[in-house]
Amino acid sequence: MFSVGDKKKALGHAQLAVQYGPTYAINHLVLARAYLDLGQKEEGIMELQKVVTLTPPPDAVPETRADQETATVILRSMGVSPVPAPCGEPGTGACTEPKP
């Protein structure tokens, strides 16, 4: 027999992961998916937007970029425009504001 898991328990674990590792995109991505699985669309979108705008910690740059791409795909599939990363962030494209 297979267990389908406890979505509320998963949400609690994901919330703890974000609490203890707020700079890691994967934690926010898992939390977003947990919210979406429970039908909490607004909370899920907010977490996905956080993923898109996070500055990667030095030990997780490639992973963060991959998680940001995943979050962008999920947001767009939901008909939501991703919040652009702050001006001057590496790898985000053009900047319309002058850099300080």
Phi and psi in radians as a Rosetta constraint file:
Dihedral C 1 N 2 CA 2 C 2 CIRCULARHARMONIC -2.012 0.35
Dihedral N 2 CA 2 C 2 N 3 CIRCULARHARMONIC 2.504 0.35
Dihedral C 2 N 3 CA 3 C 3 CIRCULARHARMONIC -1.663 0.35
Dihedral N 3 CA 3 C 3 N 4 CIRCULARHARMONIC 2.439 0.35
Dihedral C 3 N 4 CA 4 C 4 CIRCULARHARMONIC -1.512 0.35
Dihedral N 4 CA 4 C 4 N 5 CIRCULARHARMONIC -0.096 0.35
Dihedral C 4 N 5 CA 5 C 5 CIRCULARHARMONIC 1.541 0.35
Dihedral N 5 CA 5 C 5 N 6 CIRCULARHARMONIC 2.966 0.35
Dihedral C 5 N 6 CA 6 C 6 CIRCULARHARMONIC -1.969 0.35
Dihedral N 6 CA 6 C 6 N 7 CIRCULARHARMONIC 1.833 0.35
Dihedral C 6 N 7 CA 7 C 7 CIRCULARHARMONIC -1.122 0.35
Dihedral N 7 CA 7 C 7 N 8 CIRCULARHARMONIC -0.614 0.35
Dihedral C 7 N 8 CA 8 C 8 CIRCULARHARMONIC -1.208 0.35
Dihedral N 8 CA 8 C 8 N 9 CIRCULARHARMONIC -0.652 0.35
Dihedral C 8 N 9 CA 9 C 9 CIRCULARHARMONIC -1.166 0.35
Dihedral N 9 CA 9 C 9 N 10 CIRCULARHARMONIC -0.721 0.35
Dihedral C 9 N 10 CA 10 C 10 CIRCULARHARMONIC -1.047 0.35
Dihedral N 10 CA 10 C 10 N 11 CIRCULARHARMONIC -0.714 0.35
Dihedral C 10 N 11 CA 11 C 11 CIRCULARHARMONIC -1.058 0.35
Dihedral N 11 CA 11 C 11 N 12 CIRCULARHARMONIC -0.787 0.35
Dihedral C 11 N 12 CA 12 C 12 CIRCULARHARMONIC -1.057 0.35
Dihedral N 12 CA 12 C 12 N 13 CIRCULARHARMONIC -0.735 0.35
Dihedral C 12 N 13 CA 13 C 13 CIRCULARHARMONIC -1.153 0.35
Dihedral N 13 CA 13 C 13 N 14 CIRCULARHARMONIC -0.696 0.35
Dihedral C 13 N 14 CA 14 C 14 CIRCULARHARMONIC -1.154 0.35
Dihedral N 14 CA 14 C 14 N 15 CIRCULARHARMONIC -0.670 0.35
Dihedral C 14 N 15 CA 15 C 15 CIRCULARHARMONIC -1.104 0.35
Dihedral N 15 CA 15 C 15 N 16 CIRCULARHARMONIC -0.708 0.35
Dihedral C 15 N 16 CA 16 C 16 CIRCULARHARMONIC -1.130 0.35
Dihedral N 16 CA 16 C 16 N 17 CIRCULARHARMONIC -0.698 0.35
Dihedral C 16 N 17 CA 17 C 17 CIRCULARHARMONIC -1.046 0.35
Dihedral N 17 CA 17 C 17 N 18 CIRCULARHARMONIC -0.752 0.35
Dihedral C 17 N 18 CA 18 C 18 CIRCULARHARMONIC -1.161 0.35
Dihedral N 18 CA 18 C 18 N 19 CIRCULARHARMONIC -0.694 0.35
Dihedral C 18 N 19 CA 19 C 19 CIRCULARHARMONIC -1.056 0.35
Dihedral N 19 CA 19 C 19 N 20 CIRCULARHARMONIC -0.752 0.35
Dihedral C 19 N 20 CA 20 C 20 CIRCULARHARMONIC -1.529 0.35
Dihedral N 20 CA 20 C 20 N 21 CIRCULARHARMONIC -0.325 0.35
Dihedral C 20 N 21 CA 21 C 21 CIRCULARHARMONIC -2.446 0.35
Dihedral N 21 CA 21 C 21 N 22 CIRCULARHARMONIC 1.097 0.35
Dihedral C 21 N 22 CA 22 C 22 CIRCULARHARMONIC -1.174 0.35
Dihedral N 22 CA 22 C 22 N 23 CIRCULARHARMONIC -0.294 0.35
Dihedral C 22 N 23 CA 23 C 23 CIRCULARHARMONIC -1.569 0.35
Dihedral N 23 CA 23 C 23 N 24 CIRCULARHARMONIC -0.067 0.35
Dihedral C 23 N 24 CA 24 C 24 CIRCULARHARMONIC -1.700 0.35
Dihedral N 24 CA 24 C 24 N 25 CIRCULARHARMONIC 2.090 0.35
Dihedral C 24 N 25 CA 25 C 25 CIRCULARHARMONIC -1.038 0.35
Dihedral N 25 CA 25 C 25 N 26 CIRCULARHARMONIC -0.640 0.35
Dihedral C 25 N 26 CA 26 C 26 CIRCULARHARMONIC -1.025 0.35
Dihedral N 26 CA 26 C 26 N 27 CIRCULARHARMONIC -0.634 0.35
Dihedral C 26 N 27 CA 27 C 27 CIRCULARHARMONIC -1.116 0.35
Dihedral N 27 CA 27 C 27 N 28 CIRCULARHARMONIC -0.749 0.35
Dihedral C 27 N 28 CA 28 C 28 CIRCULARHARMONIC -1.206 0.35
Dihedral N 28 CA 28 C 28 N 29 CIRCULARHARMONIC -0.628 0.35
Dihedral C 28 N 29 CA 29 C 29 CIRCULARHARMONIC -1.141 0.35
Dihedral N 29 CA 29 C 29 N 30 CIRCULARHARMONIC -0.753 0.35
Dihedral C 29 N 30 CA 30 C 30 CIRCULARHARMONIC -1.142 0.35
Dihedral N 30 CA 30 C 30 N 31 CIRCULARHARMONIC -0.718 0.35
Dihedral C 30 N 31 CA 31 C 31 CIRCULARHARMONIC -1.111 0.35
Dihedral N 31 CA 31 C 31 N 32 CIRCULARHARMONIC -0.730 0.35
Dihedral C 31 N 32 CA 32 C 32 CIRCULARHARMONIC -1.041 0.35
Dihedral N 32 CA 32 C 32 N 33 CIRCULARHARMONIC -0.788 0.35
Dihedral C 32 N 33 CA 33 C 33 CIRCULARHARMONIC -1.127 0.35
Dihedral N 33 CA 33 C 33 N 34 CIRCULARHARMONIC -0.646 0.35
Dihedral C 33 N 34 CA 34 C 34 CIRCULARHARMONIC -1.124 0.35
Dihedral N 34 CA 34 C 34 N 35 CIRCULARHARMONIC -0.780 0.35
Dihedral C 34 N 35 CA 35 C 35 CIRCULARHARMONIC -1.038 0.35
Dihedral N 35 CA 35 C 35 N 36 CIRCULARHARMONIC -0.816 0.35
Dihedral C 35 N 36 CA 36 C 36 CIRCULARHARMONIC -1.115 0.35
Dihedral N 36 CA 36 C 36 N 37 CIRCULARHARMONIC -0.678 0.35
Dihedral C 36 N 37 CA 37 C 37 CIRCULARHARMONIC -1.095 0.35
Dihedral N 37 CA 37 C 37 N 38 CIRCULARHARMONIC -0.491 0.35
Dihedral C 37 N 38 CA 38 C 38 CIRCULARHARMONIC -1.626 0.35
Dihedral N 38 CA 38 C 38 N 39 CIRCULARHARMONIC 0.105 0.35
Dihedral C 38 N 39 CA 39 C 39 CIRCULARHARMONIC 1.399 0.35
Dihedral N 39 CA 39 C 39 N 40 CIRCULARHARMONIC 0.227 0.35
Dihedral C 39 N 40 CA 40 C 40 CIRCULARHARMONIC -1.653 0.35
Dihedral N 40 CA 40 C 40 N 41 CIRCULARHARMONIC 1.291 0.35
Dihedral C 40 N 41 CA 41 C 41 CIRCULARHARMONIC -1.065 0.35
Dihedral N 41 CA 41 C 41 N 42 CIRCULARHARMONIC -0.816 0.35
Dihedral C 41 N 42 CA 42 C 42 CIRCULARHARMONIC -1.061 0.35
Dihedral N 42 CA 42 C 42 N 43 CIRCULARHARMONIC -0.758 0.35
Dihedral C 42 N 43 CA 43 C 43 CIRCULARHARMONIC -1.141 0.35
Dihedral N 43 CA 43 C 43 N 44 CIRCULARHARMONIC -0.693 0.35
Dihedral C 43 N 44 CA 44 C 44 CIRCULARHARMONIC -1.093 0.35
Dihedral N 44 CA 44 C 44 N 45 CIRCULARHARMONIC -0.750 0.35
Dihedral C 44 N 45 CA 45 C 45 CIRCULARHARMONIC -1.102 0.35
Dihedral N 45 CA 45 C 45 N 46 CIRCULARHARMONIC -0.733 0.35
Dihedral C 45 N 46 CA 46 C 46 CIRCULARHARMONIC -1.058 0.35
Dihedral N 46 CA 46 C 46 N 47 CIRCULARHARMONIC -0.717 0.35
Dihedral C 46 N 47 CA 47 C 47 CIRCULARHARMONIC -1.197 0.35
Dihedral N 47 CA 47 C 47 N 48 CIRCULARHARMONIC -0.689 0.35
Dihedral C 47 N 48 CA 48 C 48 CIRCULARHARMONIC -1.096 0.35
Dihedral N 48 CA 48 C 48 N 49 CIRCULARHARMONIC -0.683 0.35
Dihedral C 48 N 49 CA 49 C 49 CIRCULARHARMONIC -1.123 0.35
Dihedral N 49 CA 49 C 49 N 50 CIRCULARHARMONIC -0.646 0.35
Dihedral C 49 N 50 CA 50 C 50 CIRCULARHARMONIC -1.084 0.35
Dihedral N 50 CA 50 C 50 N 51 CIRCULARHARMONIC -0.718 0.35
Dihedral C 50 N 51 CA 51 C 51 CIRCULARHARMONIC -1.026 0.35
Dihedral N 51 CA 51 C 51 N 52 CIRCULARHARMONIC -0.799 0.35
Dihedral C 51 N 52 CA 52 C 52 CIRCULARHARMONIC -1.078 0.35
Dihedral N 52 CA 52 C 52 N 53 CIRCULARHARMONIC -0.587 0.35
Dihedral C 52 N 53 CA 53 C 53 CIRCULARHARMONIC -1.746 0.35
Dihedral N 53 CA 53 C 53 N 54 CIRCULARHARMONIC -0.013 0.35
Dihedral C 53 N 54 CA 54 C 54 CIRCULARHARMONIC -1.157 0.35
Dihedral N 54 CA 54 C 54 N 55 CIRCULARHARMONIC 2.460 0.35
Dihedral C 54 N 55 CA 55 C 55 CIRCULARHARMONIC -1.537 0.35
Dihedral N 55 CA 55 C 55 N 56 CIRCULARHARMONIC 2.163 0.35
Dihedral C 55 N 56 CA 56 C 56 CIRCULARHARMONIC -1.127 0.35
Dihedral N 56 CA 56 C 56 N 57 CIRCULARHARMONIC 2.414 0.35
Dihedral C 56 N 57 CA 57 C 57 CIRCULARHARMONIC -1.212 0.35
Dihedral N 57 CA 57 C 57 N 58 CIRCULARHARMONIC 2.676 0.35
Dihedral C 57 N 58 CA 58 C 58 CIRCULARHARMONIC -0.945 0.35
Dihedral N 58 CA 58 C 58 N 59 CIRCULARHARMONIC -0.521 0.35
Dihedral C 58 N 59 CA 59 C 59 CIRCULARHARMONIC -1.573 0.35
Dihedral N 59 CA 59 C 59 N 60 CIRCULARHARMONIC 0.127 0.35
Dihedral C 59 N 60 CA 60 C 60 CIRCULARHARMONIC -2.547 0.35
Dihedral N 60 CA 60 C 60 N 61 CIRCULARHARMONIC 0.618 0.35
Dihedral C 60 N 61 CA 61 C 61 CIRCULARHARMONIC -1.119 0.35
Dihedral N 61 CA 61 C 61 N 62 CIRCULARHARMONIC -0.942 0.35
Dihedral C 61 N 62 CA 62 C 62 CIRCULARHARMONIC -1.105 0.35
Dihedral N 62 CA 62 C 62 N 63 CIRCULARHARMONIC -0.677 0.35
Dihedral C 62 N 63 CA 63 C 63 CIRCULARHARMONIC -1.131 0.35
Dihedral N 63 CA 63 C 63 N 64 CIRCULARHARMONIC -0.731 0.35
Dihedral C 63 N 64 CA 64 C 64 CIRCULARHARMONIC -1.109 0.35
Dihedral N 64 CA 64 C 64 N 65 CIRCULARHARMONIC -0.758 0.35
Dihedral C 64 N 65 CA 65 C 65 CIRCULARHARMONIC -1.062 0.35
Dihedral N 65 CA 65 C 65 N 66 CIRCULARHARMONIC -0.719 0.35
Dihedral C 65 N 66 CA 66 C 66 CIRCULARHARMONIC -1.138 0.35
Dihedral N 66 CA 66 C 66 N 67 CIRCULARHARMONIC -0.732 0.35
Dihedral C 66 N 67 CA 67 C 67 CIRCULARHARMONIC -1.144 0.35
Dihedral N 67 CA 67 C 67 N 68 CIRCULARHARMONIC -0.611 0.35
Dihedral C 67 N 68 CA 68 C 68 CIRCULARHARMONIC -1.155 0.35
Dihedral N 68 CA 68 C 68 N 69 CIRCULARHARMONIC -0.685 0.35
Dihedral C 68 N 69 CA 69 C 69 CIRCULARHARMONIC -1.123 0.35
Dihedral N 69 CA 69 C 69 N 70 CIRCULARHARMONIC -0.733 0.35
Dihedral C 69 N 70 CA 70 C 70 CIRCULARHARMONIC -1.078 0.35
Dihedral N 70 CA 70 C 70 N 71 CIRCULARHARMONIC -0.806 0.35
Dihedral C 70 N 71 CA 71 C 71 CIRCULARHARMONIC -1.073 0.35
Dihedral N 71 CA 71 C 71 N 72 CIRCULARHARMONIC -0.690 0.35
Dihedral C 71 N 72 CA 72 C 72 CIRCULARHARMONIC -1.101 0.35
Dihedral N 72 CA 72 C 72 N 73 CIRCULARHARMONIC -0.760 0.35
Dihedral C 72 N 73 CA 73 C 73 CIRCULARHARMONIC -1.085 0.35
Dihedral N 73 CA 73 C 73 N 74 CIRCULARHARMONIC -0.771 0.35
Dihedral C 73 N 74 CA 74 C 74 CIRCULARHARMONIC -1.111 0.35
Dihedral N 74 CA 74 C 74 N 75 CIRCULARHARMONIC -0.797 0.35
Dihedral C 74 N 75 CA 75 C 75 CIRCULARHARMONIC -1.031 0.35
Dihedral N 75 CA 75 C 75 N 76 CIRCULARHARMONIC -0.835 0.35
Dihedral C 75 N 76 CA 76 C 76 CIRCULARHARMONIC -1.115 0.35
Dihedral N 76 CA 76 C 76 N 77 CIRCULARHARMONIC -0.616 0.35
Dihedral C 76 N 77 CA 77 C 77 CIRCULARHARMONIC -1.167 0.35
Dihedral N 77 CA 77 C 77 N 78 CIRCULARHARMONIC -0.390 0.35
Dihedral C 77 N 78 CA 78 C 78 CIRCULARHARMONIC -1.600 0.35
Dihedral N 78 CA 78 C 78 N 79 CIRCULARHARMONIC -0.013 0.35
Dihedral C 78 N 79 CA 79 C 79 CIRCULARHARMONIC 1.402 0.35
Dihedral N 79 CA 79 C 79 N 80 CIRCULARHARMONIC 0.383 0.35
Dihedral C 79 N 80 CA 80 C 80 CIRCULARHARMONIC -1.939 0.35
Dihedral N 80 CA 80 C 80 N 81 CIRCULARHARMONIC 2.338 0.35
Dihedral C 80 N 81 CA 81 C 81 CIRCULARHARMONIC -1.409 0.35
Dihedral N 81 CA 81 C 81 N 82 CIRCULARHARMONIC 2.253 0.35
Dihedral C 81 N 82 CA 82 C 82 CIRCULARHARMONIC -1.141 0.35
Dihedral N 82 CA 82 C 82 N 83 CIRCULARHARMONIC 2.485 0.35
Dihedral C 82 N 83 CA 83 C 83 CIRCULARHARMONIC -1.204 0.35
Dihedral N 83 CA 83 C 83 N 84 CIRCULARHARMONIC 2.276 0.35
Dihedral C 83 N 84 CA 84 C 84 CIRCULARHARMONIC -1.170 0.35
Dihedral N 84 CA 84 C 84 N 85 CIRCULARHARMONIC 2.569 0.35
Dihedral C 84 N 85 CA 85 C 85 CIRCULARHARMONIC -1.154 0.35
Dihedral N 85 CA 85 C 85 N 86 CIRCULARHARMONIC 2.718 0.35
Dihedral C 85 N 86 CA 86 C 86 CIRCULARHARMONIC -1.013 0.35
Dihedral N 86 CA 86 C 86 N 87 CIRCULARHARMONIC 2.593 0.35
Dihedral C 86 N 87 CA 87 C 87 CIRCULARHARMONIC -0.955 0.35
Dihedral N 87 CA 87 C 87 N 88 CIRCULARHARMONIC 2.361 0.35
Dihedral C 87 N 88 CA 88 C 88 CIRCULARHARMONIC 1.593 0.35
Dihedral N 88 CA 88 C 88 N 89 CIRCULARHARMONIC -0.095 0.35
Dihedral C 88 N 89 CA 89 C 89 CIRCULARHARMONIC -1.201 0.35
Dihedral N 89 CA 89 C 89 N 90 CIRCULARHARMONIC 2.368 0.35
Dihedral C 89 N 90 CA 90 C 90 CIRCULARHARMONIC -1.097 0.35
Dihedral N 90 CA 90 C 90 N 91 CIRCULARHARMONIC 2.466 0.35
Dihedral C 90 N 91 CA 91 C 91 CIRCULARHARMONIC 1.354 0.35
Dihedral N 91 CA 91 C 91 N 92 CIRCULARHARMONIC 0.181 0.35
Dihedral C 91 N 92 CA 92 C 92 CIRCULARHARMONIC -1.827 0.35
Dihedral N 92 CA 92 C 92 N 93 CIRCULARHARMONIC 0.015 0.35
Dihedral C 92 N 93 CA 93 C 93 CIRCULARHARMONIC 1.688 0.35
Dihedral N 93 CA 93 C 93 N 94 CIRCULARHARMONIC -2.692 0.35
Dihedral C 93 N 94 CA 94 C 94 CIRCULARHARMONIC -1.122 0.35
Dihedral N 94 CA 94 C 94 N 95 CIRCULARHARMONIC 2.692 0.35
Dihedral C 94 N 95 CA 95 C 95 CIRCULARHARMONIC -2.208 0.35
Dihedral N 95 CA 95 C 95 N 96 CIRCULARHARMONIC 2.175 0.35
Dihedral C 95 N 96 CA 96 C 96 CIRCULARHARMONIC -1.611 0.35
Dihedral N 96 CA 96 C 96 N 97 CIRCULARHARMONIC -0.188 0.35
Dihedral C 96 N 97 CA 97 C 97 CIRCULARHARMONIC -1.794 0.35
Dihedral N 97 CA 97 C 97 N 98 CIRCULARHARMONIC 2.547 0.35
Dihedral C 97 N 98 CA 98 C 98 CIRCULARHARMONIC -1.196 0.35
Dihedral N 98 CA 98 C 98 N 99 CIRCULARHARMONIC 2.445 0.35
Dihedral C 98 N 99 CA 99 C 99 CIRCULARHARMONIC -1.251 0.35
Dihedral N 99 CA 99 C 99 N 100 CIRCULARHARMONIC 2.483 0.35
